[in-house]
């Protein structure tokens, strides 16, 4: 999965559209869904010269998205009193004459839906032309449950959205409603909550610590109703904790996880959780953000298929099932490999026996699988084939997770105009960076760096100096040119790390001619800066960044869809100075080399394998096959995956290139994100539209591509197409088939466009295109028979995913008869039949 490193301590963050081959000197920006109107296109064309120069300005970027943005964001209002009243004075006569009914509304969710609407009182006083907005019924917490309070405060929640729908000048409807984010100040800080699913399939919560808190109450939340679920002095808990508290409140003993027939069963879609910090005297913090279980319900395993067949007559150990179907919390189905390694096997004196397998990565116990048809000696002699198959079909995935510290709301030291009450927070070094000893205070960071190496990476002065010296063009005398460029562009460049509140058109000189993918102005601005290895990104011209949810969404899209950014170690938000602070694993020079070499190699590969007249499908297969033939997965990284599905810090430093497109493109070795990013860069060179998608494969973080063919976006997993047993199993799978193998998240692109990336039908599926797919058993037998007569030692066909063992036995028997072949070995895994001649 995308360069996600270490355990998240804040909201979970986690598309890129490939473009046609462009002039090597042109920086191109692609809106994912091509929402530009004719006016926008005209604006963009007028800016061609500016883009070719490599200079990006905020005004240029915002102009590209002028008509696609749905809302206009006003300056945020932070840390107001709990009884704060919004007041608009001297409202013009025209507004009153219009007789407007609904001028304002207040919400607690960024989607501005009725379910998150807050009951407010709007006092329209025509006599002095004043509008006042105050809370009426507010969500509150009493004795561990919720109720509506009428105490004149905004209640227990800490962040709100005031939306203005009409002009206060004349009462006319605004084309873009105006959103003001406001937060409530409280005696205690507000925690930031994250939900996740571990590699063991267990649902977990983690949150940031609050100074002065003695314990934390975890609440179940459903439709504005809350119930106390669990209390702890830690900052983590999981599904087993919930069950222990419910069933054995006085017991600290853990569940016998090996005997569970199901897991996560008490979780419910349509609900979520939040956390409240508590002092011993009963003082409560405001509510944290509410995590929505629906966001990851497709990744939460519940139980295996009740109809799983467990009686087999076998001729070879490969006749035993390879997968078991697992039901997820949202009702979707996923296929998990069955673990046979080192399991108990019992043989009966009369023949046959049973084996007690388990499910790879899950604590859900399985019924024993009974078999007959093989004696003990033959069975044991073939056991290596069973475990080799298990290793082959276990997905190659794994990812790294950066520390992401973007608090749900600012700390109490940030006043209502966004500046810090703590003057020490505003100290800077001569280079313009916040001083090292105060950076953590500025961003309200609740956890410290875990290694000296990480601290060193954040504070290296030479990284900032190297970054500041970057320019677009390279010459033989680099240093001379860098000095000249810096003098010429310093006043307009956002590389000046000191805060410049007077700037209304920040700009940045690009290091390379990147093809940038983004879906809104903020996402593009973040991508531009991160591609340039900027360590401090000003958000002062993006009021929408005051909503941490929106900021996280934009950050994830920028980071995931622009693979040449490199590996990010740490992301922090400085509310006081309105900056996003980034630290990278690679230094500026190493990143620059990675970018230059990766771009050159992607072009070289495209030029060598893409021929004139190729269809999009042919281009896709050419790139996929090239990567499968010339690259390999870095297996050493698989050994470093933690229980949370993340990668050990030291491994990232030991094999940094394996987490960038450079690894697969230039060193021919990498992990899933390197495969997906390499594919994307080559696709961009040859005009094939593609994006990156992230999620889970068998509970481990994973990354793959989607490719656009005839209007549909099909799943492509180059990492796992590179298989010795079943090649190209994951080429152009539609959503209903892909969901059996990977559980996607929406962390790689903006939430509001997630529904656009869909596909259906098997028209472009690899085996179907090659005449090796049918769900009709007779036709499958005919396909196998035809392939068997052609020679070769193995054949793979794709068929239905719900065949019984008897169905498969019948297909194989029929195929052998038609091909006049005596015997073979075969395997049915998921919806693939693999046949190997003896």
N, C-alpha and C positions, 0 to 999 in steps of 0.2 A: 504494500500500500504506500501511498505517497509519503515520502520523507517525513513521516510522523514519528517523532522521537521522544522517548521518556513518557512518563505517565502524565496525562492532562490534569491540570489543577483548576481549570475553569470550564466554560461552556465548550462542548464538543464542536470543533470547527468542521471536518473533513467533509469545466469542460472546455475542452478546447476544440474549436472547429478548425479543421485544416483548411488551407486556402490554396488557390491555384498558384502555380509557379510564378514568382514575382521577380522583378529585376533585383539583382543582388544588392543594389544600393538603396532599396526602398523599404521603409519601415511601414508595415501594414497592420491595421487594427481590424479585427473581425468581430462584429456583433454576432453572437451565437445564433440568433434567430432572424437576422437580417430584417430588423424592425424599421430600418431607415425609410423615411418617406422620400419623395422626390426632392423636397426642400432640403432634407438632411444630406442627401446624396450630393446636391449642388454645393452645400456648405463644405462637405468633405473634399470635393474636387478642387474647391478654391484653396484648400489647405495642402494641396499635393506638394508644392515646393517646400513648405515647412516640414512636412513629414520626410521628404527626401533628404533634408539637411540633418535629420536625426534629432531635431529639437521638438520636445513635447511640452505643451503648456496646458494648464488647467482649463483655460477658456476653450482651447481647441478640443480637448477631451469632452468637456461638458456640451459643447455644440453638437458633437456626434450623437449624443443621447437626448437631445433637447425634447423631442416629441415622444420618446419611449418611457421617460420617467413619469410615474403616476402621481407622485406627490412632490410638494415643495417643502423642505424642512427649514424651520426657523431656528434661531439660536436657542440652544437648550437652556433650561433653568434647573440648576442642580441644588440639592440640599435645602429645599424650602421648608418652612415650619409645617407641622402636621395639619394645621388648620389654615393653610395658605389659601388665599382667595385671589383669583385672577381678575384684574380690573382693567377695562378699556375705557378711557375717558375721551371726551371731545369727539365722540362718534358723529360723523357728518349727517346732515339732515336727510340726505338721499337714502341712507340705510333705513331710517325710521319710516320713511314714506313707502318703502318697498314691502313692509309688512311680512318680513321673513319669519318662517316658523322654526326651522332648525338651523341655527347658525353654528353651534359648536357641539361636539361630543367628546367624551373622554373614554379611553380604552386602557386595558391592562396588557393587551397582546399586540404585537406589531402587525398583525393581519387586519386589525380594525374590524373584527367581526362582532356581531351582536352578543355572542357568548361571553366576550370579554368587555362588554360595555359597562361603564360605571354610572350609577345613579347620581346625577348632579342637579343642582339648582342654578338656573340662569335668571338673574335679577336684571330685567331691562328697565332702566329708569330714564324715561324720555325727558323728564324735566331738566336733568343735568347732563343728558346724553352720555350716560355711563352704562356699561355692561359689566356685571360681576358674575363670576363662575365659582361656585363653592360645592363641596361634597355634601350629599345627603346620606343615603344608605351606603355604608362602606363595609368591605370584607374585614372581619376581625376574628381574633382567636380568644376563646374563653374556655378554661378547663379542658384544654386538649381538643376542642372542637370549634367549629366556626359558627358565626352568626352575623347578621347584618346589624351594624351599629349606627346610631344616629347621634353621635357625640360631636358632630361638626368637624371631624378630622377625616383624613384620607385612609384611615384604617391601618391594617397590618402590612399592606403591600407597599413596595418602595419605589416602583417605577411606573409611570403613566404616560399616555400619549394624548395630548389635547389636539383635536383635529378641527380646523376651521373650514367650513364648506362654502361660505359666501363672502363676498367682498364687504368690508365695513365701510366702503365709500358709498356704494349705491345698492347694496343688497343683492347684486347679481351673483349667479352661481359661478364659483371659481372653476376654471378648467382643471387646475391641479389644487386639491385641498392642501392647506398649510398645516404641517404637523410640528408641534412643539413637544419635545421630550422633556419631562420634568421628574425629578426625584425628591424623595422626602428624607429629611434629616432625622436621625434617631440617636438615642444615647449610645447604642451599640452599632457596630458596622453590620453590613449585610453580606452574607456568605454567597458564594457562587457555586452552583450545583451542576454536576456532570453525571450522566448515566452511561453505562457501557455493558457489554457482554464479554466475559472473559473467554479464554481458550477452552475452559471447561464448560462453557455454555451457561454459566450462572449470571443472572442479572445483578448488577452492582451499581452503587451510588458512591460518589466521592465529592467532597466540597472543601472550600477554602476555610482555614481556621479563622476565628474571630477573637481579637484580643479581649481578654477578660472573661471569656466564656468558660463555664465549668462543665457544661454538657450541651448536647445538641438533640433537639426533637425532630424526628423525621415524620412528616405528615403524608398520608395518602390524600390525594386531591381528586375530586370528581364533580364537575359542573358547579363550581363555586361552593362545594362542601368539602370540609377537611376533617380527617380523623387521625389522631395520634397513632402512629404505627410502631415507632421504635425510639428508644432513648439510649444515647451512648456518649462517652467522653472522647471517642475517636472521631476521625473525619472520613471514615469509610464504613459501609455496611453492605450487605447483599441479601439475596432472597432467603438464604438459610437463616440469617439473623432475624428476619421478619417472622419466619416460621417458629424459631426457637422462642421468641418473645410471645408469640401467640399461644403455642401449645405447651410450652414448659417454661413459664415465666421465672421460675426459681432454679432453673437448671442451666448450667453452662456447658453441658455436654453437646457435642456436635452430632449431626445426623449421621447415620450409617449410609453414606452416599452410594456405596456399592450395591445397596439393595433397593434403591429407589426405582420405581417403574415409570416415574414422570418427574418433571421439575418445572419450576416457574409457574405452577398451575394457578396460584392465587393472584397473579398479575392479571390486570384487565385492560383491554384496549379501551380507548376513550377516556383514560384517566392518567394520573401522573403522580409526582411527588414534589415536595419542597422541604426545605430545612429551616429551622429557627434556632439560633444560638440562645443559650439561657445561662444566667448567673444564678448562684446559689440562693440569692435573695428573691428570685422569681422574675427579675427583669428580663424581658425578651427583646431580641433583635427583630428587625423587620423580616418578612418572609424573603427567602432566596428566590431566584427564578424558579419557575415551575417547569420540570422536564416532562415532556409528553411521551408516554410509552409508545404511542402510535408511530413515533419517528423511527423506532428501531424494532418494532414488533415482528418484522420479517426476519430478524436476526436472533430471536429468542426461542430456543428449542423447548418443547413441552413434553412430547411423548413419541415413542416410535409406533409404527403402524400396527394396530391390533390384529390385522389380518396377515401379518408376516408369516410366510410359509416356513416351517421348521422341520419338515420331514422330507428326506431326499434319498433317492436311489442313485448312487454315483458310480461312475466308471473311472473317474479321475478326481483328485482333490479340487480341481478347478470347477467341478460341477457344483460345489458349495457356493452359496450366494456371496457376492462381493460387496453389496451395498444393502442398507436398510433405509426405508423411507421414514423420515422424521417430520412430525407436524410442528409448525412454528406457531407462535402466539396469535398471529393474524390469520391463521387457518391455511396458509400456504404450506407447500410440501418441499422438503429438501432431501437430497440423497447424501448419506454419510457412509464412509467405508466401514466395514466390519473388521474389528481387530481380532486376529487369530493367533497372534504371536504370544508364545509362552502361556497358552491357556490350557486348562484342565481337559484331558481327553480320556474317556472311559471306553474300553472295548468289551463287548459281550462275548462270552465263550462260544455262543452259537453263530457269531458273526455280526458285523456292524457295531455301532456304538453311538456315542454322542460327544459333542464338544461344547464347552461353555465360553462363547465369545463375548466381546463387549463392543461398544460403539466408539470409534476413534474420536477422542476429544469430548466425550459426554459421560456424565455419571448416571445415565439411564441404563439400568440393567436389562439384559436380554434373556429371553428364554433359551434353553439349550437347543442346539441344532442336532437332530438325530439323523443318522445315515445308515444305509446298508449297501451291499454290493462290492465292498472292498475289505480285504483282510488287513490286520494290523500292520504287518511288515510293509506291505505296499503303500498303505496310507502314510506311515511315518517316513518312508523313503521319498515320498512326493511332497512332504510338508514345506520344503523350501520353495516350491512353486507357488504355494498358497501365500507365503509371506512376501515373496518377490512381487506377486501381483498386488498385494496390499501396498507395498512401497511405491509401485508404479502408479497406482490410481490415487494415492494420497496427494492432494493438491499442493503445488509449489506456490507458496505465498509468503506472508511475513512482511512486516513493515515497521517503520520507526515513527515515533510520535514526539513532536517538539513540546517543550513546556509552553503552554499558552496561558498567559495571565492577562486576560481582558475582563476585568471585573464587571459583574452585572450592573452595578451602580458605582459612582465614584465614592471615595472615602469622605469622611466628615471634614477633612482638612481642605476640601475643595469647595469654594463658596458658590453662590448661585450664578455667577458669571463665568464659572469654569476655571478660575485661578486658585492657587493654593494659599491657604492661610499660613503655611509653614514657609517662611522666607528662605530657609536652608534649601528647600526643594528647588530654588531657582538659581543655584550656583552652577557655574559651568567651567570647564577647563578652557585653556587657551585655544584648543581645537574646536570649541563649541559644543563639546559633549557634556552631558550632566556628569558631575563628579561621581566617581565610583561609589563613594561611601554614602551618597544620598539617593542613588538611582532606585534602590529598593524601596525607600520611603515614598518617593514620588509616585511610584506605580502601585503602592499598597501591596507589594508582593508578600505572600504568606508563607512561601517555602523558599529555602535557600538553595543555592547551587549544590548539586550532589557530588561534584568532583572538582579538584583544583583545575583540571583541564578545561572544564566548562567556564569557570571564572576567568581563566586566562583568555579564552576565546572571546568573551564579552568585552574585556577591558583593553585589548591590544590597541595601542595608539597607532601602530603602523598600518592596521587595517583601514582606519579612518583616513590616514594620510594617502594611502594608495588609492582609495575609492575617490577621494576628492580630485586626484590627478587624472582620472579617466577622461578620455575624449573619444569621439566617434571614429576618426580616421587614424590609421597607424602608419608611421613612416619609419625609415631606417633609424633616424635620430629621435627615438620615442620621447626622451626626457625633454628635449628642446621644444617639441611640439606640445607636450602636455603643459609646460609652463606658459606657452603662448596662448593656448586655448583657455587655460584657467583664467588668465588675465582678461581675455576678451569677454568671457561669459559669466564671470563671477557674480555680477550684480543681478543677473536674471536666473541664476541657477539655484535649484532647491538643494544643492549640495552644501550651501552655507548652513551649518548645523545650528546656528543661533536662531531663535524664534523671531520671525519677521511678520508682525501683525499688520503691517502697513501694505503688504503685498496683496494684490488682487488678481495676479496672473502668474503664479509660480510656474517655473519651467525647469526642464531637466534635459541635459544633452546626453543622448543615448550612446552607449559604448559600442553596440553592434546594430545591424539592421534586422531587428527582431520582427517576427510576425506575432503580434500580441493578440491574445484572445480574451475578451471580457464581455460582460452582459450589461454593465452600467458604468457610469463615469468613475465612481469610487473604486470599483474593481480594476478598471484600467489604470487608474492613477497608482494604485498599490502595485500592480504588475510592473508598470514602467519603472518604478523606484526599486523594486526588489530585483528586477533584471539588471539594474545598474549597481546592485550590491549596496544600496543606501542603508545605513544603519539607523537613521532617524527619518521618518516620513511624516511630514506635516499634514494634519487633517483640518487645518484652520479654515479651508475653503469648502469643506464638505460637512455641512450641518447634519446630514444624515448619519454621519459617523458617531453622533452623540447617542444613537441607539446601538448598544453593544451587540444585539442580535443581528442587526443589519451589517455592522462592521465585520463580525465574524463570518457571516455569509459571503461578503465581498472578498474578505481575505482568503477564504478557502478556495473560492473560484479562481482568484488571481494566482494563487500558489499552485493549485493542482493543474490548471490548464495552460501554464506557461513553464514547461519543464526545464528551461535553461536557467531558472532562478537558482538552482542548486539545492543544497541541504540546509534547511533552517533549524537552528538549535533552540532558539528562544524568541518568543513574541510577547511583548508587554505594551500595555497602553498607559501612557502618561496623561491622565485626565487633566492635570493642572496646566500642562503646556500644550495639550491637544496634539500629541505626537504618538505615533506608533513606533516602538523601539524594537529593532530586529537584530539578532545576532546569528551568524552563519557558521557552519562547521568548516567550510573552506574559506580561506582568506580571499581578498579581492583579486589578487593575481592568479590564484589557482582557479577561481570561478571564471575569470576572463579567458583563461586558456581552455577550460572545459567548454565554454560557450563557442569559442572560435573553432576548435577542433571538431566539436559535435556538429556544428552547422556545415562545415566543409565535408565531413564524412557523410552526412545525410544527403547532401547534394551529389557527392560522388556515387553513392549507392543508387540513388534515384536515376542518375544518368546511365548507370550500367544495366539496370534491370527493367526500366520502364521504356516501352517501345511506343512509337507513334501508332495511334489508332486503338490502343488498349481501352477496354471498358473499365469502369470503376471497379467492378468485381475482379477483373484480371489484374488491375493494379494492386488491389488488396492482397490477392493470393501471391503475387510476385514478392511483395514486401514481407508477408508472413513467412513464406517459404525461405526467403533469404535469411531472415533472422533465425528461423529454426535450424537451418543448415550451418550457420556460421557462428552461433552464440550458444552459451551454456549457462545454466543456473548456478549461482554461487552457493553450493550446498553447505558451506561452512557457516553461512549466515542463518540457515534454518535451525542450526543447533543452538542458537542464541535467543530464540523466541521465549519471552517470559509468559507467565500465567495470564497476563493482561493482553497478550498477543502483540507486544511491542518488542523492540530489539535492544539488546544490551548496548550501553553507551560505547564501550570500548570497541565493539565490532564496527560501529559506524566510523570511528576514527581509523580503524585498521583497514577497512575496505570502503572508503568514501565514494569511490567512483562507481561502485556497484549499485548505488542509490541515485545515480544520475544517468541521463541518456548516453553519456560518454562511456560508461562501463560496457554496455552492449555494442555500441557503435564502434568504439575504438579499441577496446580491450577484449571484446567478445565474451564477456562474462558480467553477470549482474543478477538482480532480483526482479520481482514482478514489475516494480515501478520503472526500472531501467528498460525492460522489454517494452512496456506500454509507451513510455516517453520516446524511445527510439523509433517505434512504429509511427508515432504522431509526427515527429520531425520529418521522416521520409515522406509520409503522406502529404504534409504541407508542401514539400518540394514538388510533388507531381500533381497537385490539384485534387487530391482525394479528401473529401470531407470526413473528419473523424474527431472524436473527443476522447477524453479520459474519464473513466468511471471508477469509483472506489466502493468498497464494501467488505464482505466477509466471504471466505471459502473455508468450510469446515471450522468455523469459529475463529479463524486467524485473519488479520487484516490483509486485504488483497487489492490489487489494482489491475485494470484491464482497459480495453478500448470499446467504443461503439463506433460503427462505420455507417455512413449514410448511403443507402442504395435504394434508388427509386422511391425516395420520400420516407423510408423507414430507417430507424437507427438500430442496427443489429449488433449483438454482443460478439466480440472477438477477444479471445484470451491467448495471445501469442505464447505467453509463458508456459501454459499447459498444453498448447498444441505441439510443443516440442517434446514428443513422447516416443519412445521406442516401440511401445505396444500398440497404442491407438493414436495414430497421427491425426492432427487437425480435428479433434473431437469438438472444439469450441470455436467453430468458424460460422459466423452469421446465424447465431441462435436467436429465435424470437423470444419475447419476454416469458411466455409460459414455459418454455423449455429451459431457458437460461436460469430461471429462478430455482430449478432443481439443483443447480451446481454452485451458483453464487447468490448471495443475498446483498443486493445493492443498497447503498445509502444515498443520500442526496447531498453529501458533504462536498462533492467536487464541483458543484455549480449552484447558482442562486436558486433558492427554494421556489420562486415563482415561475421558473422555467422547467422544473423537474418533469412535469407531466408531458412535455413536448418530446422527450426522448423515449419513444415507444416503437415497438415493431411486432408484427404478427405474420404467421405463415412461414413455410419452409422453402420458399422459392429460391433463396440464395444460400441455403444451408449447403455446406461443402459436399456431403455424401449424396444429397439429393441432386445437386448439379452434376455429379459424376455417376449418376445412375445406380447408386448403392444405398438407396433408402426406400422403404415401403413399410406400412403398418399392416399390410395384408400378409398373413403367414405363408400362403402359397407363393406369392410373388417374392417374398424374402428367400424362400427355398430355391426358387428359380434363379434369383440373382447369385446366391451362393454357388449353386451348381455351375452356372455359367463361368464364374470366376475361378472355380476349382479346376475346370477343364483348361484354363489358360496357363496353368502352371504356377510356380511361385510357392513359397512355403507358408504364407499366412494371408488371410483375407479378413476385412472388417466391413460390416454393414450396419446401418442404423435402422432401427425399427421402433415399435411401440415400447413405452416404458412400463407397461403393466402386464407383460407376459408371465405366465407361470413356468415353472421348471418343465412341466409336461409339454407346454407349448414349444419351448426351445428344443427339447429332446426330439419332438416331432419334426420341427423344421430341419434340424441337423440330419436326422435319419432320411428324410425325403431328399435333401440336397445330395447326400452321399450316394443314394440309389441312382439319382438322375445323372450324377457325374461318374458313376461306376468306380467309386473309390471305397475301399474297405473300411477305413477307420480314420479318426482324427481326434485331436484335443480341441476343446472349445470352452469359451467363457461367455456368459451373459452378464454384463455390468451396465447398470443404468439402462440405457436404451441401445446399447451397442452389443453386437454379437461378434466375438473374435474367434476365428478358426485357425488352428495351426495343424499342419499335416504332420503325421508321426514320422 
